[in-house]
Amino acid sequence: MFQKAIQFLKEVRNELANVTWPTREELIGSTLAVLVLCLIMAIFVGLVDKFLTFVFRSFYGG
């Protein structure tokens, strides 16, 4: 059992050595892209929510 765990950890180390890690600039760019997209989606969902609230209140007199 311990031999399998040791073998697994050796394989994990070998795989991590093959990983291409992003540069600092790539990481910052990707992070900013995700944050901007999240902000755009939050604004869109908020606007749709406000619109649908207005529509339903118009129909049902809330």
Distance bins in CASP14 RR format, pairs under 12 A and 6 or more apart:
PFRMAT RR
TARGET T0000
AUTHOR 0000-0000-0000
RMODE 2
METHOD distances of the structure
MODEL  1
1 7 0 0 0 0 0 1 0 0 0 0 0
1 8 0 0 0 0 0 1 0 0 0 0 0
2 8 0 0 0 0 0 1 0 0 0 0 0
2 9 0 0 0 0 0 1 0 0 0 0 0
3 9 0 0 0 0 0 1 0 0 0 0 0
3 10 0 0 0 0 0 1 0 0 0 0 0
4 10 0 0 0 0 0 1 0 0 0 0 0
4 11 0 0 0 0 0 1 0 0 0 0 0
5 11 0 0 0 0 0 1 0 0 0 0 0
5 12 0 0 0 0 0 1 0 0 0 0 0
6 12 0 0 0 0 0 1 0 0 0 0 0
6 13 0 0 0 0 0 1 0 0 0 0 0
7 13 0 0 0 0 0 1 0 0 0 0 0
7 14 0 0 0 0 0 1 0 0 0 0 0
8 14 0 0 0 0 0 1 0 0 0 0 0
8 15 0 0 0 0 0 1 0 0 0 0 0
9 15 0 0 0 0 0 1 0 0 0 0 0
9 16 0 0 0 0 0 1 0 0 0 0 0
10 16 0 0 0 0 0 1 0 0 0 0 0
10 17 0 0 0 0 0 1 0 0 0 0 0
11 17 0 0 0 0 0 1 0 0 0 0 0
11 18 0 0 0 0 0 1 0 0 0 0 0
12 18 0 0 0 0 0 1 0 0 0 0 0
12 19 0 0 0 0 0 1 0 0 0 0 0
13 19 0 0 0 0 0 1 0 0 0 0 0
20 26 0 0 0 0 0 1 0 0 0 0 0
21 27 0 0 0 0 1 0 0 0 0 0 0
22 28 0 0 0 0 1 0 0 0 0 0 0
22 29 0 0 0 0 1 0 0 0 0 0 0
22 30 1 0 0 1 0 0 0 0 0 0 0
22 31 0 0 0 0 0 1 0 0 0 0 0
23 29 0 0 0 0 1 0 0 0 0 0 0
23 30 0 0 0 0 0 1 0 0 0 0 0
24 30 0 0 0 0 0 1 0 0 0 0 0
24 31 0 0 0 0 0 1 0 0 0 0 0
25 31 0 0 0 0 0 1 0 0 0 0 0
25 32 0 0 0 0 0 1 0 0 0 0 0
26 32 0 0 0 0 0 1 0 0 0 0 0
26 33 0 0 0 0 0 1 0 0 0 0 0
27 33 0 0 0 0 0 1 0 0 0 0 0
27 34 0 0 0 0 0 1 0 0 0 0 0
28 34 0 0 0 0 0 1 0 0 0 0 0
28 35 0 0 0 0 0 1 0 0 0 0 0
29 35 0 0 0 0 1 0 0 0 0 0 0
29 36 0 0 0 0 1 0 0 0 0 0 0
29 37 0 0 0 0 0 1 0 0 0 0 0
30 36 0 0 0 0 0 1 0 0 0 0 0
30 37 0 0 0 0 0 1 0 0 0 0 0
31 37 0 0 0 0 0 1 0 0 0 0 0
31 38 0 0 0 0 0 1 0 0 0 0 0
32 38 0 0 0 0 0 1 0 0 0 0 0
32 39 0 0 0 0 0 1 0 0 0 0 0
33 39 0 0 0 0 0 1 0 0 0 0 0
33 40 0 0 0 0 0 1 0 0 0 0 0
34 40 0 0 0 0 0 1 0 0 0 0 0
34 41 0 0 0 0 0 1 0 0 0 0 0
35 41 0 0 0 0 0 1 0 0 0 0 0
35 42 0 0 0 0 0 1 0 0 0 0 0
36 42 0 0 0 0 0 1 0 0 0 0 0
36 43 0 0 0 0 0 1 0 0 0 0 0
37 43 0 0 0 0 0 1 0 0 0 0 0
37 44 0 0 0 0 0 1 0 0 0 0 0
38 44 0 0 0 0 0 1 0 0 0 0 0
38 45 0 0 0 0 0 1 0 0 0 0 0
39 45 0 0 0 0 0 1 0 0 0 0 0
39 46 0 0 0 0 0 1 0 0 0 0 0
40 46 0 0 0 0 0 1 0 0 0 0 0
40 47 0 0 0 0 0 1 0 0 0 0 0
41 47 0 0 0 0 0 1 0 0 0 0 0
41 48 0 0 0 0 0 1 0 0 0 0 0
42 48 0 0 0 0 0 1 0 0 0 0 0
42 49 0 0 0 0 0 1 0 0 0 0 0
43 49 0 0 0 0 0 1 0 0 0 0 0
43 50 0 0 0 0 0 1 0 0 0 0 0
44 50 0 0 0 0 0 1 0 0 0 0 0
44 51 0 0 0 0 0 1 0 0 0 0 0
45 51 0 0 0 0 0 1 0 0 0 0 0
45 52 0 0 0 0 0 1 0 0 0 0 0
46 52 0 0 0 0 1 0 0 0 0 0 0
46 53 0 0 0 0 1 0 0 0 0 0 0
46 54 0 0 0 0 0 1 0 0 0 0 0
47 53 0 0 0 0 0 1 0 0 0 0 0
47 54 0 0 0 0 0 1 0 0 0 0 0
48 54 0 0 0 0 0 1 0 0 0 0 0
48 55 0 0 0 0 0 1 0 0 0 0 0
49 55 0 0 0 0 0 1 0 0 0 0 0
49 56 0 0 0 0 0 1 0 0 0 0 0
50 56 0 0 0 0 0 1 0 0 0 0 0
50 57 0 0 0 0 0 1 0 0 0 0 0
51 57 0 0 0 0 0 1 0 0 0 0 0
51 58 0 0 0 0 0 1 0 0 0 0 0
52 58 0 0 0 0 0 1 0 0 0 0 0
52 59 0 0 0 0 0 1 0 0 0 0 0
52 60 0 0 0 0 0 1 0 0 0 0 0
53 59 0 0 0 0 0 1 0 0 0 0 0
53 60 0 0 0 0 0 1 0 0 0 0 0
53 61 0 0 0 0 0 1 0 0 0 0 0
53 62 0 0 0 0 1 0 0 0 0 0 0
54 60 0 0 0 0 0 1 0 0 0 0 0
54 61 0 0 0 0 0 1 0 0 0 0 0
54 62 0 0 0 0 0 1 0 0 0 0 0
55 61 0 0 0 0 0 1 0 0 0 0 0
55 62 0 0 0 0 0 1 0 0 0 0 0
56 62 0 0 0 0 1 0 0 0 0 0 0
END
